[in-house]
Amino acid sequence: MTDSNKKKGLEWQEKPLSDNERLKNESNFLRGTILDDLKDGLTGGFKGDNFQLIRFHGMYEQDDRDIRATRLDEKLEPLKFMLLRCRLPGGIIKPYQWIEIDKFARENTYYRSIRLTNRQTFQYHGVPKTKLQDMHRLLHKIGLDSIATAADMNRNVLCTSNPIESELHQEAYEWAKKISEHLLPRTSGYLDVWIEGKKVTSSDDVLDKEQEPILGKTYLPRKYKTTVSIPPLNDVDVYGNDMNFVAIKDENGKLAGFNVLVGGGLSMEHGNTATYPNISLELGYIPLSYTLQAAEAVVTTQRNFGNRADRKNARTRYTIQNMGLDGFRAEVERRMGIPFEPIRPFKFTELGDRLGWVKGIDNKWHLTLYVESGRLTDNDPQKPLLTGMLEIAKVHQGDFRITANQNIIIAGVPEDQKETIEQLARQYGLLEPISKQREYSMSCVSFPTCPLAMAEAERVLPDFTVEMEKLLAKHNIPNEYIITRITGCPNGCGRAMLAEIGLVGKAIGRYNLHIGGDRPGYRIPRLYQENRTLSEILEELDRLIGRWATEREANEAFGDFVIRAGIVIPVVNAPVDFWDASKAIIPTQQIS
């Protein structure tokens, strides 16, 4: 290996490749022996490589951890089932499609629910192995699929769910779809396994015909996340994704091109200072006609230079750290065929969604409904949310837009249907008054289904939010809010590392507390307390919120206040700074 290659960030090539690289190389373009496992009735799960391989098809194997110990005592296998995540660029789904996915959820899933995710799509939880082909064939029948929504590929492409600038949103959405399609794997393995049920054996002839010109035979080194956004609303958390296209308008309000930002990511490993969250960095501006070339150039640079020896350091942000931003940019420009232009001015002012009714410039109405943690179920007889969405789907003439904040928009409602939609939403508990604090709180799934979960998230968020509301009222600011997110492990699914208050699961009932993010979503919060119970965290937040209420400047957000007051120092140099607990004013011996 030459010194020049080392300078480009290829030092990892001197180390053994991770076993996932072997798995991908031997998978016969993602087919593996999945069909054989589907016939095995002795287990509800997948064996060997197939356990990992199904992730490329949008599924994770899980089990109900609430009853795992009981089943073990009874000498039974854990209650295994699959999570499926649909590919839905921009989050748009038609009512007729919703009716079909609702039917499958009710009849074939263990939890009888649909969960809206902050990747702007829906998930099924609790699909038994015996129903997997039926599920994929249903999705295929209604024009959907789940390919590349997990594992080492470009995942579901997010797009701003802007219900006001309808024409610009339509342009941005079309590009989100194009980017998604352009970066998809070319293998027919997904169709062979799930739709045709056809076993294709590996041979030189098959391998010669199958080509992956963008992703390569071993796909990407790690998961990859992409967004398309329209400032000033940062509803897709631009700064937490590998690749971002920020829409720039021309003087007529039409889409002219994109600013390209790269290298964001929120996952880490507790105590491993070689891992850290980081915000996206600016590459430059491209005219609209070069959008797909830019996307491909960034992805193939990551494909070739990303770390395939250590998966914990395989995301784009680590590749940029190894190559340097200028080196990464130069390689992307070489592959793209043109240099980037200077970044065009843009500014984000807020996160989240605009709840309630808004009227677009197309004179259609759009109703954004808050769905706590994205969970649509009929478990609460007073709020049968799943049935409510089904009843709306039966009469709605427009489309639905799942947002990146786990909410859903009933989009494109004509004036004469507005009253009907609102009545249904109210009848089924989908349109109720909520506090600003609840609106700006979010969680990942965590227990009981996520195998990575270290602490609760979705199931503790409602009560934690109530306690936060009480603290705001206690300090005479009941209408204020603090962007709060809870995630059950440090993998980043709850996007806690872009919140003003972020709780990251450490163990059952215990969390690391991070504070100091900002409302537009530009800033990583600082580790403030480690391994604390929820009651301990609320006690400390009581003190901090009290100070914020009395000492803040006009319109100063909580995250900005704790930095201005010197309570924490902002994270600037993520690889070093993020783990430096001394930059919180509490004594370092308390960080244990």
DOZATOR-740537 format. One record per residue (C-alpha): x, y, z. Coordinates in steps of 0.05 Angstrom, whole numbers, always signed. Example, Ala and Ser with C-alpha at 12.3 -4.5 7.8 and 13.67 -1.06 7.14 Angstrom:
2
+--------+--------+--------+
!   east !  north !     up !
+--------+--------+--------+
!   +246 !    -90 !   +156 !
!   +273 !    -21 !   +143 !
+--------+--------+--------+
//
This chain:
592
+--------+--------+--------+
!   east !  north !     up !
+--------+--------+--------+
!     +0 !     +0 !     +0 !
!    +27 !    +68 !    -19 !
!    +34 !   +128 !    +26 !
!    -15 !   +165 !    -18 !
!    -68 !   +112 !     -6 !
!    -57 !   +117 !    +68 !
!    -67 !   +192 !    +64 !
!   -133 !   +178 !    +29 !
!   -158 !   +140 !    +90 !
!   -147 !    +68 !    +68 !
!   -106 !    +46 !   +129 !
!   -162 !     -2 !   +148 !
!   -142 !    -46 !    +88 !
!    -83 !    -70 !   +128 !
!   -131 !   -104 !   +177 !
!   -175 !   -166 !   +168 !
!   -244 !   -150 !   +139 !
!   -304 !   -156 !   +184 !
!   -344 !   -220 !   +177 !
!   -402 !   -181 !   +147 !
!   -358 !   -170 !    +85 !
!   -352 !   -246 !    +78 !
!   -426 !   -254 !    +87 !
!   -443 !   -204 !    +33 !
!   -392 !   -232 !    -15 !
!   -419 !   -303 !     -7 !
!   -493 !   -283 !     -7 !
!   -505 !   -295 !    -82 !
!   -528 !   -223 !    -87 !
!   -570 !   -223 !    -23 !
!   -605 !   -290 !    -35 !
!   -566 !   -334 !    +13 !
!   -606 !   -394 !    +36 !
!   -666 !   -354 !    +60 !
!   -715 !   -398 !    +22 !
!   -689 !   -460 !    +59 !
!   -699 !   -425 !   +126 !
!   -770 !   -407 !   +108 !
!   -786 !   -481 !   +103 !
!   -755 !   -497 !   +171 !
!   -814 !   -504 !   +219 !
!   -770 !   -521 !   +279 !
!   -752 !   -448 !   +292 !
!   -788 !   -382 !   +284 !
!   -723 !   -349 !   +264 !
!   -666 !   -351 !   +214 !
!   -600 !   -386 !   +221 !
!   -528 !   -369 !   +205 !
!   -516 !   -315 !   +153 !
!   -590 !   -309 !   +139 !
!   -601 !   -276 !   +206 !
!   -561 !   -217 !   +180 !
!   -580 !   -224 !   +107 !
!   -655 !   -212 !   +116 !
!   -636 !   -141 !   +138 !
!   -619 !   -124 !    +66 !
!   -691 !   -142 !    +51 !
!   -717 !    -93 !   +103 !
!   -727 !   -140 !   +162 !
!   -698 !   -153 !   +231 !
!   -708 !   -216 !   +272 !
!   -736 !   -199 !   +341 !
!   -771 !   -232 !   +399 !
!   -816 !   -210 !   +456 !
!   -766 !   -195 !   +511 !
!   -821 !   -187 !   +563 !
!   -834 !   -262 !   +560 !
!   -764 !   -286 !   +541 !
!   -746 !   -310 !   +611 !
!   -813 !   -345 !   +621 !
!   -806 !   -383 !   +555 !
!   -735 !   -402 !   +574 !
!   -760 !   -431 !   +640 !
!   -810 !   -471 !   +600 !
!   -754 !   -494 !   +554 !
!   -785 !   -459 !   +495 !
!   -751 !   -418 !   +441 !
!   -761 !   -343 !   +449 !
!   -824 !   -319 !   +414 !
!   -788 !   -300 !   +349 !
!   -818 !   -256 !   +295 !
!   -796 !   -203 !   +245 !
!   -798 !   -128 !   +241 !
!   -809 !   -103 !   +171 !
!   -794 !    -32 !   +149 !
!   -826 !     -9 !    +83 !
!   -788 !    +32 !    +32 !
!   -828 !    +96 !    +24 !
!   -786 !   +154 !     -5 !
!   -812 !   +220 !    +23 !
!   -863 !   +183 !    +65 !
!   -920 !   +187 !    +16 !
!   -971 !   +131 !    +15 !
!  -1039 !   +127 !    -19 !
!  -1104 !   +112 !    +19 !
!  -1117 !    +47 !    -19 !
!  -1047 !    +24 !     +1 !
!  -1061 !    +43 !    +74 !
!  -1124 !     +1 !    +75 !
!  -1085 !    -60 !    +53 !
!  -1028 !    -51 !   +102 !
!  -1079 !    -41 !   +158 !
!  -1113 !   -106 !   +140 !
!  -1047 !   -144 !   +143 !
!  -1029 !   -113 !   +210 !
!  -1094 !   -134 !   +241 !
!  -1095 !   -204 !   +214 !
!  -1023 !   -226 !   +214 !
!   -979 !   -188 !   +264 !
!   -968 !   -204 !   +337 !
!   -978 !   -132 !   +361 !
!  -1036 !   -112 !   +315 !
!  -1006 !    -43 !   +303 !
!   -973 !     +1 !   +251 !
!   -914 !    +42 !   +275 !
!   -895 !   +107 !   +240 !
!   -819 !   +115 !   +243 !
!   -773 !   +175 !   +243 !
!   -746 !   +147 !   +177 !
!   -812 !   +171 !   +147 !
!   -842 !   +103 !   +134 !
!   -882 !    +50 !   +171 !
!   -860 !    -13 !   +206 !
!   -895 !    -78 !   +223 !
!   -875 !   -109 !   +289 !
!   -888 !   -182 !   +304 !
!   -893 !   -215 !   +235 !
!   -885 !   -291 !   +241 !
!   -838 !   -325 !   +193 !
!   -895 !   -363 !   +162 !
!   -927 !   -298 !   +139 !
!   -866 !   -264 !   +109 !
!   -877 !   -283 !    +36 !
!   -950 !   -264 !    +42 !
!   -929 !   -196 !    +69 !
!   -878 !   -182 !    +14 !
!   -926 !   -204 !    -40 !
!   -979 !   -158 !    -12 !
!   -931 !    -99 !    -13 !
!   -910 !   -117 !    -84 !
!   -983 !   -121 !   -106 !
!   -997 !    -49 !    -81 !
!   -933 !    -21 !   -110 !
!   -889 !    -22 !    -48 !
!   -828 !    -60 !    -24 !
!   -779 !    -63 !    +34 !
!   -713 !    -72 !     -3 !
!   -655 !    -31 !    +25 !
!   -690 !     -3 !    +86 !
!   -638 !    -34 !   +132 !
!   -567 !    -62 !   +130 !
!   -509 !    -35 !    +89 !
!   -546 !     +4 !    +35 !
!   -577 !    +72 !    +25 !
!   -640 !    +70 !    +67 !
!   -707 !   +103 !    +59 !
!   -696 !   +173 !    +31 !
!   -728 !   +227 !    +74 !
!   -761 !   +289 !    +45 !
!   -788 !   +351 !    +80 !
!   -863 !   +341 !    +90 !
!   -877 !   +414 !    +75 !
!   -953 !   +421 !    +66 !
!   -951 !   +495 !    +48 !
!   -903 !   +503 !    -10 !
!   -938 !   +448 !    -48 !
!   -905 !   +458 !   -116 !
!   -835 !   +461 !    -87 !
!   -850 !   +401 !    -43 !
!   -872 !   +362 !   -103 !
!   -806 !   +377 !   -139 !
!   -766 !   +358 !    -77 !
!   -806 !   +295 !    -68 !
!   -795 !   +273 !   -140 !
!   -720 !   +281 !   -129 !
!   -724 !   +240 !    -64 !
!   -757 !   +184 !   -105 !
!   -705 !   +190 !   -160 !
!   -647 !   +187 !   -111 !
!   -678 !   +127 !    -76 !
!   -688 !    +89 !   -141 !
!   -619 !   +108 !   -167 !
!   -584 !    +81 !   -106 !
!   -623 !    +16 !   -100 !
!   -588 !    -51 !   -108 !
!   -597 !    -80 !   -178 !
!   -600 !   -153 !   -156 !
!   -664 !   -190 !   -169 !
!   -653 !   -228 !   -104 !
!   -709 !   -193 !    -68 !
!   -760 !   -212 !   -121 !
!   -732 !   -283 !   -128 !
!   -739 !   -298 !    -53 !
!   -801 !   -261 !    -32 !
!   -845 !   -253 !    -94 !
!   -826 !   -312 !   -139 !
!   -803 !   -359 !    -84 !
!   -750 !   -381 !   -135 !
!   -684 !   -411 !   -114 !
!   -626 !   -386 !   -156 !
!   -561 !   -422 !   -144 !
!   -495 !   -386 !   -147 !
!   -456 !   -397 !   -210 !
!   -406 !   -359 !   -253 !
!   -461 !   -346 !   -303 !
!   -508 !   -316 !   -251 !
!   -452 !   -274 !   -221 !
!   -432 !   -248 !   -289 !
!   -503 !   -226 !   -304 !
!   -516 !   -194 !   -237 !
!   -483 !   -126 !   -232 !
!   -483 !    -74 !   -176 !
!   -451 !    -14 !   -211 !
!   -463 !    +34 !   -153 !
!   -463 !     -9 !    -91 !
!   -415 !    -63 !   -112 !
!   -418 !   -137 !    -98 !
!   -407 !   -126 !    -23 !
!   -451 !    -64 !    -20 !
!   -433 !     -7 !    +28 !
!   -388 !    -14 !    +89 !
!   -446 !     +6 !   +135 !
!   -516 !    +35 !   +137 !
!   -527 !    +99 !    +98 !
!   -580 !   +153 !   +107 !
!   -602 !   +207 !    +59 !
!   -649 !   +267 !    +62 !
!   -679 !   +321 !    +17 !
!   -699 !   +384 !    +55 !
!   -731 !   +451 !    +42 !
!   -708 !   +506 !    +89 !
!   -727 !   +538 !   +136 !
!   -761 !   +476 !   +166 !
!   -711 !   +423 !   +188 !
!   -763 !   +369 !   +198 !
!   -718 !   +313 !   +174 !
!   -659 !   +328 !   +220 !
!   -611 !   +343 !   +163 !
!   -550 !   +345 !   +207 !
!   -557 !   +273 !   +231 !
!   -552 !   +238 !   +163 !
!   -497 !   +213 !   +117 !
!   -518 !   +253 !    +56 !
!   -566 !   +312 !    +51 !
!   -593 !   +353 !     -7 !
!   -616 !   +421 !    +17 !
!   -664 !   +453 !    -34 !
!   -645 !   +521 !    -62 !
!   -699 !   +562 !    -98 !
!   -689 !   +608 !   -157 !
!   -720 !   +677 !   -162 !
!   -786 !   +647 !   -186 !
!   -791 !   +600 !   -127 !
!   -774 !   +538 !   -168 !
!   -722 !   +487 !   -148 !
!   -654 !   +508 !   -177 !
!   -607 !   +459 !   -144 !
!   -582 !   +432 !    -79 !
!   -530 !   +446 !    -26 !
!   -498 !   +379 !    -10 !
!   -481 !   +363 !    +62 !
!   -447 !   +298 !    +84 !
!   -422 !   +260 !   +144 !
!   -477 !   +267 !   +196 !
!   -493 !   +209 !   +243 !
!   -517 !   +199 !   +314 !
!   -496 !   +129 !   +334 !
!   -441 !   +114 !   +384 !
!   -420 !    +61 !   +434 !
!   -420 !    +74 !   +508 !
!   -349 !    +90 !   +531 !
!   -317 !    +78 !   +463 !
!   -285 !   +145 !   +447 !
!   -270 !   +123 !   +376 !
!   -345 !   +128 !   +363 !
!   -384 !   +193 !   +368 !
!   -443 !   +231 !   +338 !
!   -427 !   +286 !   +289 !
!   -465 !   +336 !   +247 !
!   -464 !   +339 !   +171 !
!   -411 !   +381 !   +136 !
!   -417 !   +424 !    +74 !
!   -390 !   +398 !     +8 !
!   -419 !   +451 !    -38 !
!   -475 !   +469 !    -86 !
!   -496 !   +431 !   -149 !
!   -545 !   +450 !   -204 !
!   -607 !   +407 !   -208 !
!   -583 !   +368 !   -268 !
!   -524 !   +339 !   -229 !
!   -565 !   +313 !   -170 !
!   -560 !   +239 !   -186 !
!   -487 !   +244 !   -206 !
!   -472 !   +277 !   -140 !
!   -510 !   +224 !   -101 !
!   -474 !   +169 !   -137 !
!   -406 !   +201 !   -129 !
!   -415 !   +210 !    -54 !
!   -440 !   +139 !    -45 !
!   -386 !   +106 !    -87 !
!   -333 !   +146 !    -50 !
!   -360 !   +119 !    +15 !
!   -364 !    +50 !    -17 !
!   -290 !    +49 !    -36 !
!   -260 !    +87 !    +23 !
!   -306 !    +68 !    +81 !
!   -276 !    +23 !   +134 !
!   -293 !    -50 !   +120 !
!   -250 !    -76 !   +177 !
!   -284 !    -43 !   +236 !
!   -359 !    -34 !   +230 !
!   -361 !    +14 !   +289 !
!   -319 !    +62 !   +248 !
!   -351 !    +49 !   +180 !
!   -401 !   +106 !   +174 !
!   -388 !   +165 !   +127 !
!   -367 !   +212 !   +183 !
!   -307 !   +168 !   +199 !
!   -288 !   +163 !   +126 !
!   -287 !   +239 !   +123 !
!   -246 !   +241 !   +186 !
!   -195 !   +194 !   +154 !
!   -193 !   +228 !    +86 !
!   -204 !   +299 !   +110 !
!   -263 !   +339 !    +84 !
!   -222 !   +370 !    +28 !
!   -197 !   +301 !     +7 !
!   -267 !   +272 !     +9 !
!   -294 !   +331 !    -31 !
!   -239 !   +324 !    -84 !
!   -254 !   +250 !    -93 !
!   -329 !   +264 !   -101 !
!   -315 !   +319 !   -152 !
!   -270 !   +272 !   -191 !
!   -325 !   +220 !   -195 !
!   -380 !   +271 !   -207 !
!   -343 !   +304 !   -265 !
!   -352 !   +376 !   -242 !
!   -329 !   +417 !   -182 !
!   -378 !   +438 !   -129 !
!   -399 !   +511 !   -130 !
!   -396 !   +550 !    -64 !
!   -453 !   +535 !    -16 !
!   -514 !   +578 !    -29 !
!   -543 !   +616 !    +31 !
!   -594 !   +577 !    +71 !
!   -619 !   +575 !   +143 !
!   -660 !   +527 !   +185 !
!   -702 !   +557 !   +240 !
!   -739 !   +499 !   +272 !
!   -747 !   +424 !   +279 !
!   -812 !   +385 !   +282 !
!   -878 !   +388 !   +244 !
!   -932 !   +440 !   +239 !
!   -991 !   +406 !   +272 !
!  -1064 !   +419 !   +254 !
!  -1093 !   +447 !   +191 !
!  -1053 !   +489 !   +141 !
!  -1073 !   +510 !    +71 !
!  -1024 !   +500 !    +14 !
!  -1013 !   +546 !    -45 !
!  -1052 !   +495 !    -85 !
!  -1114 !   +514 !    -44 !
!  -1116 !   +444 !    -15 !
!  -1118 !   +432 !    +60 !
!  -1068 !   +390 !    +99 !
!  -1080 !   +362 !   +168 !
!  -1019 !   +341 !   +209 !
!  -1037 !   +292 !   +264 !
!   -993 !   +280 !   +325 !
!   -981 !   +206 !   +338 !
!   -942 !   +192 !   +402 !
!   -880 !   +152 !   +385 !
!   -913 !   +137 !   +318 !
!   -953 !    +79 !   +347 !
!  -1022 !    +68 !   +315 !
!  -1061 !    +15 !   +353 !
!  -1130 !     +2 !   +381 !
!  -1104 !    -19 !   +449 !
!  -1138 !    +42 !   +482 !
!  -1213 !    +35 !   +471 !
!  -1220 !   +110 !   +482 !
!  -1170 !   +124 !   +426 !
!  -1173 !    +71 !   +372 !
!  -1121 !   +106 !   +329 !
!  -1111 !    +48 !   +280 !
!  -1185 !    +45 !   +264 !
!  -1188 !   +121 !   +259 !
!  -1134 !   +121 !   +205 !
!  -1170 !    +65 !   +169 !
!  -1236 !   +103 !   +169 !
!  -1201 !   +165 !   +142 !
!  -1167 !   +124 !    +88 !
!  -1235 !    +99 !    +65 !
!  -1259 !   +170 !    +47 !
!  -1195 !   +210 !    +35 !
!  -1183 !   +231 !    -37 !
!  -1111 !   +256 !    -30 !
!  -1052 !   +220 !     +1 !
!  -1019 !   +209 !    +68 !
!   -950 !   +235 !    +86 !
!   -913 !   +202 !   +142 !
!   -865 !   +253 !   +173 !
!   -795 !   +243 !   +200 !
!   -823 !   +260 !   +269 !
!   -869 !   +199 !   +273 !
!   -931 !   +239 !   +255 !
!   -977 !   +234 !   +194 !
!  -1006 !   +286 !   +147 !
!  -1074 !   +278 !   +114 !
!  -1053 !   +316 !    +52 !
!  -1090 !   +346 !     -6 !
!  -1159 !   +353 !    +26 !
!  -1208 !   +393 !    -16 !
!  -1251 !   +446 !    +20 !
!  -1314 !   +404 !    +16 !
!  -1282 !   +344 !    +50 !
!  -1246 !   +382 !   +106 !
!  -1303 !   +377 !   +156 !
!  -1311 !   +302 !   +145 !
!  -1237 !   +288 !   +155 !
!  -1234 !   +331 !   +218 !
!  -1295 !   +297 !   +248 !
!  -1265 !   +228 !   +238 !
!  -1198 !   +250 !   +267 !
!  -1233 !   +277 !   +329 !
!  -1279 !   +217 !   +336 !
!  -1221 !   +168 !   +341 !
!  -1174 !   +209 !   +384 !
!  -1127 !   +230 !   +328 !
!  -1139 !   +304 !   +337 !
!  -1135 !   +324 !   +410 !
!  -1102 !   +383 !   +444 !
!  -1030 !   +368 !   +464 !
!   -978 !   +410 !   +499 !
!   -918 !   +439 !   +461 !
!   -874 !   +395 !   +505 !
!   -909 !   +332 !   +482 !
!   -907 !   +356 !   +409 !
!   -831 !   +362 !   +413 !
!   -817 !   +296 !   +448 !
!   -798 !   +232 !   +412 !
!   -773 !   +161 !   +426 !
!   -748 !    +99 !   +391 !
!   -784 !    +32 !   +398 !
!   -737 !     -1 !   +448 !
!   -769 !    -55 !   +493 !
!   -800 !   -104 !   +485 !
!   -780 !   -118 !   +413 !
!   -713 !    -86 !   +399 !
!   -655 !   -134 !   +413 !
!   -607 !    -76 !   +423 !
!   -649 !    -41 !   +476 !
!   -614 !    -28 !   +543 !
!   -670 !    +14 !   +574 !
!   -742 !    +32 !   +559 !
!   -759 !    +88 !   +510 !
!   -828 !    +86 !   +477 !
!   -862 !    +58 !   +540 !
!   -833 !   +111 !   +587 !
!   -840 !   +171 !   +541 !
!   -914 !   +187 !   +559 !
!   -901 !   +189 !   +634 !
!   -835 !   +225 !   +627 !
!   -869 !   +278 !   +585 !
!   -923 !   +287 !   +639 !
!   -867 !   +300 !   +689 !
!   -834 !   +350 !   +642 !
!   -901 !   +385 !   +634 !
!   -907 !   +389 !   +710 !
!   -837 !   +420 !   +716 !
!   -853 !   +473 !   +664 !
!   -917 !   +490 !   +701 !
!   -882 !   +491 !   +768 !
!   -834 !   +544 !   +742 !
!   -890 !   +585 !   +710 !
!   -874 !   +570 !   +637 !
!   -928 !   +519 !   +620 !
!   -931 !   +539 !   +547 !
!   -856 !   +531 !   +536 !
!   -822 !   +468 !   +510 !
!   -755 !   +433 !   +509 !
!   -740 !   +386 !   +451 !
!   -734 !   +320 !   +488 !
!   -717 !   +252 !   +459 !
!   -708 !   +184 !   +491 !
!   -671 !   +127 !   +459 !
!   -662 !    +58 !   +489 !
!   -590 !    +48 !   +469 !
!   -534 !    +90 !   +437 !
!   -550 !    +67 !   +367 !
!   -584 !   +133 !   +352 !
!   -653 !   +112 !   +328 !
!   -689 !   +162 !   +373 !
!   -644 !   +220 !   +348 !
!   -630 !   +240 !   +420 !
!   -563 !   +269 !   +398 !
!   -598 !   +327 !   +363 !
!   -644 !   +345 !   +421 !
!   -640 !   +398 !   +475 !
!   -650 !   +342 !   +525 !
!   -628 !   +273 !   +502 !
!   -635 !   +210 !   +544 !
!   -594 !   +150 !   +521 !
!   -607 !    +82 !   +552 !
!   -550 !    +53 !   +593 !
!   -584 !     -3 !   +632 !
!   -653 !    -22 !   +656 !
!   -682 !    +41 !   +687 !
!   -618 !    +81 !   +675 !
!   -597 !   +133 !   +624 !
!   -542 !   +181 !   +604 !
!   -568 !   +253 !   +604 !
!   -544 !   +299 !   +548 !
!   -563 !   +372 !   +545 !
!   -547 !   +432 !   +502 !
!   -574 !   +416 !   +433 !
!   -612 !   +471 !   +396 !
!   -681 !   +481 !   +366 !
!   -660 !   +486 !   +292 !
!   -621 !   +420 !   +298 !
!   -550 !   +443 !   +286 !
!   -517 !   +423 !   +352 !
!   -498 !   +358 !   +387 !
!   -517 !   +359 !   +461 !
!   -464 !   +349 !   +515 !
!   -460 !   +289 !   +562 !
!   -481 !   +319 !   +629 !
!   -498 !   +261 !   +675 !
!   -484 !   +187 !   +666 !
!   -521 !   +125 !   +689 !
!   -579 !   +161 !   +724 !
!   -649 !   +138 !   +740 !
!   -708 !   +176 !   +711 !
!   -724 !   +205 !   +780 !
!   -653 !   +230 !   +788 !
!   -655 !   +260 !   +718 !
!   -721 !   +296 !   +733 !
!   -693 !   +322 !   +798 !
!   -634 !   +354 !   +762 !
!   -679 !   +379 !   +706 !
!   -723 !   +412 !   +759 !
!   -662 !   +453 !   +780 !
!   -640 !   +470 !   +709 !
!   -710 !   +488 !   +685 !
!   -718 !   +533 !   +746 !
!   -654 !   +570 !   +727 !
!   -676 !   +574 !   +654 !
!   -744 !   +603 !   +674 !
!   -714 !   +659 !   +716 !
!   -647 !   +673 !   +682 !
!   -661 !   +666 !   +608 !
!   -658 !   +722 !   +558 !
!   -718 !   +739 !   +515 !
!   -741 !   +679 !   +474 !
!   -679 !   +640 !   +494 !
!   -687 !   +565 !   +486 !
!   -666 !   +516 !   +540 !
!   -608 !   +487 !   +499 !
!   -581 !   +556 !   +484 !
!   -588 !   +577 !   +557 !
!   -548 !   +520 !   +587 !
!   -491 !   +538 !   +541 !
!   -494 !   +614 !   +552 !
!   -498 !   +602 !   +627 !
!   -436 !   +559 !   +625 !
!   -472 !   +496 !   +649 !
!   -442 !   +458 !   +590 !
!   -393 !   +476 !   +536 !
!   -418 !   +462 !   +465 !
!   -389 !   +402 !   +427 !
!   -343 !   +431 !   +373 !
!   -292 !   +377 !   +357 !
!   -335 !   +314 !   +361 !
!   -281 !   +260 !   +362 !
!   -247 !   +292 !   +423 !
!   -297 !   +339 !   +454 !
!   -359 !   +295 !   +457 !
!   -331 !   +248 !   +510 !
!   -299 !   +302 !   +553 !
!   -344 !   +302 !   +614 !
!   -303 !   +358 !   +646 !
!   -339 !   +406 !   +600 !
!   -401 !   +400 !   +642 !
!   -398 !   +442 !   +706 !
!   -419 !   +385 !   +752 !
!   -359 !   +354 !   +787 !
!   -328 !   +301 !   +743 !
!   -330 !   +249 !   +799 !
!   -405 !   +249 !   +790 !
!   -396 !   +223 !   +719 !
!   -387 !   +151 !   +737 !
+--------+--------+--------+
//
